[in-house]
Amino acid sequence: MPQWEGSNRRSRLPSNWASIRRQVLSRDGYSCMHVRQDLMQLCLLPANEVDHIEQGADDDRMEALQSLCPYHHGQKSGREGGIASGISRRAAKKTRARRHPGLLP
């Protein structure tokens, strides 16, 4: 799965992830549970992906997971990746030693 490239997420999933995934998809009727903000309604397109609702959480309980269509899962993951990348960049920027431009090295 190309979307896993560069991520350690798969290694943090429980050994019974395939079973959990099937249960979540079945519970949600294989329908996307993303709430469309423009209509305040569920997307309900066919879903084949399972997402952790809370960003960065390794909570694999049924109530912490949702079924999403590929489009909404990609949107959510991309948004979360951008947030994580920004946090990482800001942290790296703060740790760099700042020298006054008038000082010689």
VEXVO-723460 format. One record per residue (C-alpha): residue in three letters; x, y, z; residue number from 1. Coordinates in nm, 3 decimals. Layout:
% residues N
+------+---------+---------+---------+-----+
! code !    east !   north !      up ! pos !
+------+---------+---------+---------+-----+
!  ALA !       X !       Y !       Z ! NUM !
...
+------+---------+---------+---------+-----+
This chain:
% residues 105
+------+---------+---------+---------+-----+
! code !    east !   north !      up ! pos !
+------+---------+---------+---------+-----+
!  MET !   0.000 !   0.000 !   0.000 !   1 !
!  PRO !   0.175 !   0.319 !  -0.115 !   2 !
!  GLN !   0.007 !   0.538 !   0.149 !   3 !
!  TRP !   0.211 !   0.358 !   0.418 !   4 !
!  GLU !   0.545 !   0.468 !   0.266 !   5 !
!  GLY !   0.752 !   0.670 !   0.511 !   6 !
!  SER !   0.522 !   0.587 !   0.802 !   7 !
!  ASN !   0.572 !   0.363 !   1.103 !   8 !
!  ARG !   0.197 !   0.341 !   1.157 !   9 !
!  ARG !   0.164 !  -0.015 !   1.029 !  10 !
!  SER !   0.420 !  -0.143 !   1.281 !  11 !
!  ARG !   0.212 !   0.006 !   1.566 !  12 !
!  LEU !  -0.109 !  -0.173 !   1.467 !  13 !
!  PRO !  -0.215 !  -0.472 !   1.678 !  14 !
!  SER !  -0.159 !  -0.823 !   1.544 !  15 !
!  ASN !  -0.537 !  -0.867 !   1.501 !  16 !
!  TRP !  -0.580 !  -0.547 !   1.297 !  17 !
!  ALA !  -0.735 !  -0.732 !   1.001 !  18 !
!  SER !  -1.011 !  -0.862 !   1.228 !  19 !
!  ILE !  -1.067 !  -0.522 !   1.392 !  20 !
!  ARG !  -1.080 !  -0.358 !   1.049 !  21 !
!  ARG !  -1.345 !  -0.602 !   0.924 !  22 !
!  GLN !  -1.553 !  -0.544 !   1.239 !  23 !
!  VAL !  -1.542 !  -0.165 !   1.199 !  24 !
!  LEU !  -1.635 !  -0.179 !   0.830 !  25 !
!  SER !  -1.920 !  -0.418 !   0.908 !  26 !
!  ARG !  -2.045 !  -0.205 !   1.198 !  27 !
!  ASP !  -2.052 !   0.103 !   0.973 !  28 !
!  GLY !  -2.223 !  -0.084 !   0.689 !  29 !
!  TYR !  -1.916 !  -0.034 !   0.467 !  30 !
!  SER !  -2.018 !   0.334 !   0.444 !  31 !
!  CYS !  -1.803 !   0.644 !   0.492 !  32 !
!  MET !  -1.863 !   0.803 !   0.832 !  33 !
!  HIS !  -1.709 !   1.140 !   0.741 !  34 !
!  VAL !  -1.943 !   1.427 !   0.831 !  35 !
!  ARG !  -1.969 !   1.668 !   0.540 !  36 !
!  GLN !  -1.944 !   2.016 !   0.689 !  37 !
!  ASP !  -2.137 !   2.179 !   0.404 !  38 !
!  LEU !  -2.444 !   1.959 !   0.458 !  39 !
!  MET !  -2.382 !   1.838 !   0.816 !  40 !
!  GLN !  -2.453 !   1.487 !   0.688 !  41 !
!  LEU !  -2.252 !   1.168 !   0.663 !  42 !
!  CYS !  -2.077 !   1.108 !   0.331 !  43 !
!  LEU !  -2.205 !   0.746 !   0.313 !  44 !
!  LEU !  -2.007 !   0.660 !  -0.002 !  45 !
!  PRO !  -1.868 !   0.304 !  -0.001 !  46 !
!  ALA !  -1.587 !   0.274 !   0.254 !  47 !
!  ASN !  -1.301 !   0.026 !   0.248 !  48 !
!  GLU !  -1.059 !   0.200 !   0.485 !  49 !
!  VAL !  -1.054 !   0.226 !   0.864 !  50 !
!  ASP !  -0.924 !   0.536 !   1.039 !  51 !
!  HIS !  -0.827 !   0.626 !   1.394 !  52 !
!  ILE !  -1.060 !   0.917 !   1.475 !  53 !
!  GLU !  -0.814 !   1.100 !   1.699 !  54 !
!  GLN !  -0.491 !   1.209 !   1.528 !  55 !
!  GLY !  -0.183 !   1.027 !   1.653 !  56 !
!  ALA !  -0.377 !   0.803 !   1.886 !  57 !
!  ASP !  -0.295 !   0.435 !   1.896 !  58 !
!  ASP !  -0.639 !   0.361 !   2.038 !  59 !
!  ASP !  -0.764 !   0.051 !   1.860 !  60 !
!  ARG !  -1.097 !   0.025 !   2.043 !  61 !
!  MET !  -1.402 !   0.004 !   1.818 !  62 !
!  GLU !  -1.536 !   0.340 !   1.938 !  63 !
!  ALA !  -1.207 !   0.508 !   1.843 !  64 !
!  LEU !  -1.223 !   0.389 !   1.481 !  65 !
!  GLN !  -1.433 !   0.484 !   1.181 !  66 !
!  SER !  -1.485 !   0.366 !   0.825 !  67 !
!  LEU !  -1.390 !   0.615 !   0.554 !  68 !
!  CYS !  -1.400 !   0.621 !   0.177 !  69 !
!  PRO !  -1.056 !   0.652 !   0.013 !  70 !
!  TYR !  -1.115 !   1.022 !  -0.067 !  71 !
!  HIS !  -1.197 !   1.129 !   0.289 !  72 !
!  HIS !  -0.928 !   0.907 !   0.442 !  73 !
!  GLY !  -0.672 !   1.065 !   0.210 !  74 !
!  GLN !  -0.796 !   1.415 !   0.295 !  75 !
!  LYS !  -0.783 !   1.349 !   0.671 !  76 !
!  SER !  -0.442 !   1.177 !   0.660 !  77 !
!  GLY !  -0.297 !   1.453 !   0.441 !  78 !
!  ARG !  -0.424 !   1.723 !   0.674 !  79 !
!  GLU !  -0.284 !   1.540 !   0.978 !  80 !
!  GLY !   0.049 !   1.483 !   0.802 !  81 !
!  GLY !   0.073 !   1.853 !   0.720 !  82 !
!  ILE !   0.006 !   1.946 !   1.081 !  83 !
!  ALA !   0.268 !   1.699 !   1.206 !  84 !
!  SER !   0.521 !   1.826 !   0.951 !  85 !
!  GLY !   0.464 !   2.187 !   1.056 !  86 !
!  ILE !   0.510 !   2.100 !   1.423 !  87 !
!  SER !   0.831 !   1.915 !   1.341 !  88 !
!  ARG !   0.966 !   2.207 !   1.133 !  89 !
!  ARG !   0.886 !   2.460 !   1.405 !  90 !
!  ALA !   1.053 !   2.244 !   1.670 !  91 !
!  ALA !   1.367 !   2.207 !   1.456 !  92 !
!  LYS !   1.374 !   2.581 !   1.394 !  93 !
!  LYS !   1.362 !   2.656 !   1.767 !  94 !
!  THR !   1.654 !   2.424 !   1.843 !  95 !
!  ARG !   1.890 !   2.588 !   1.594 !  96 !
!  ALA !   2.130 !   2.823 !   1.768 !  97 !
!  ARG !   2.064 !   3.180 !   1.662 !  98 !
!  ARG !   2.363 !   3.405 !   1.637 !  99 !
!  HIS !   2.357 !   3.776 !   1.603 ! 100 !
!  PRO !   2.431 !   3.861 !   1.238 ! 101 !
!  GLY !   2.703 !   4.104 !   1.347 ! 102 !
!  LEU !   2.901 !   3.837 !   1.530 ! 103 !
!  LEU !   3.179 !   3.656 !   1.350 ! 104 !
!  PRO !   3.172 !   3.274 !   1.356 ! 105 !
+------+---------+---------+---------+-----+
